């Protein structure tokens, strides 16, 4: 095999004699998803759970995930030690041509969750609370099992 001077043929093995490394898991396997993608899936699953009953009302609502709440939404002062100063989400009603929006904050929820199942329950709780606030209803009327969550 001849090659141009100064050019080496493509490597088939690394310097230790092993094959070149690739992804650890195929892209369609859940382990291959980034943490933010798995969180997005939890939010979508929660919305899908509400759609059979509230699909018509939720059709015009946009759902989004942000890393953290903006500084303008954070509390300040001695009240920080009482209660929960960092919001898990927010909702904004439709205004003019802008659709209604529900935003879920990923990092505050992840930092308080004990495990993946607890995170899923917390995400669903937050989505239910935000949708309830947006529609002017109680969380229990949005999701009848709301009180059953831990």
C-alpha angles and dihedrals in degrees: 000000000000124000135184114273111272093016122107124204115255113279118254094182136030122244092273093057095255125124119265112278122245136176115321092226135019113264093247093059114095093233089064092062121099118243091252091053091050089050091050088053091053090054092047091048090052092050090048089054089057097044099081090062102026103026095121093052093042095048091086095042122098117212120206139174123218127183097234137353117266116261090251090067096051121098124234137205135025092330088076091080092055120066125342113317097181114073121225094208148341138217130210123194121232113278121191108309092347114101123227112274135206114194122192119198112223105197100050090051095045092049092055100041118102094207142339094284092050089048090053090051092047092049091050091048091051093048090049092049093049094046090048091052091047093050094040093241135119118266089240090060091050093049114014090201092055094111090053093067118101 
